[in-house]
Amino acid sequence: MLFSTTNPITHSMTTAITQAMREHDPNALVRAEASSYEIRIDGDVSLDQARSALTKAHCDTAELQDATNVVHIQGGHSCCGHCT
């Protein structure tokens, strides 16, 4: 899932998002691009779980950008096969 925000993304925010995501999926990946204000969350997590993690990290202005792929399910219809 790709989110964009209007607020700066700090290292502590990225760490908090990652920790919250790993409660739901221990292998979840969080990539934050401070210069473009984008956060990508990859894992077997729901949109609600991702939004909750963003809110927990005080990044609650983040908006979903990639609405066509709101959940990555390995082997499912949204799986690209690159992580197997």
N, C-alpha and C positions, 0 to 999 in steps of 0.2 A: 504494500500500500504506500502510495506517495502522498505526503502532506506538505503543504507550504504554509508559512507563517509570516506575519508582519513584524514579529519581535525577533531580536537577536537570539541565536541558539548558542547556549554556553556548553562547556564540557560537562558541567554538573547536571544540566538538563538531559544531555545524551546518556549519561550514566544512570540517571533516575529512570528514564524511559526503558533502557535496556534491562535494568533490574526488575521493573514491573512486568515487562514482556516475558522475561524468563520464568516468572511465577506461573505462566500459562503454557509456555513452550521453552524448555531449557536450551533449545538450539536456535531460538529467535535471534535475528540479526537486526541491528539498528544502525543506520548510517545517516549521519547528519552533515549537511553541507552548509556551513555558516555563511558563506558568501552568497549563496542563492536562496537562503532561508528555506531549504527543503529538508524533509526528514523521510527516509524510506524505512519501513518496517516490513521485514520478511519473516514469515514463520507460520505455524499452524495456529493462528489467533483470529478472533473475530474483530469486526470493525469496532464493536462496543469495547472490547478489551484494549484495543489500540487507543481509542479516544480516552479511556480511563487512564491509561499510562501517560498520555500527553497531559491530561489535566493534573495528574499527580506531580508531574515534573514542571508545573507552572507554564505549560506551553499550550494553554487552552484556546488560543486563537488559531491554532493550526486547522486548516481546511483540507479535506480530502481532494486530491487532484486527479487521481487515477480511479475513477468510479467504475470502470469496466472490470477491474481486478481487485475487488475489495478483500479477498481472502486468498491466500496461497495454500492449496491443499496438494501435497505431494501425490502425484499419480492421478489427480483429479482433472477436471476440465481446464483449470487455470495453470496446470503444471507445464513448465517449459522443458523440464527434464535435465536442467543444468546442475541440479544439486544432488542427483542420485549417484 
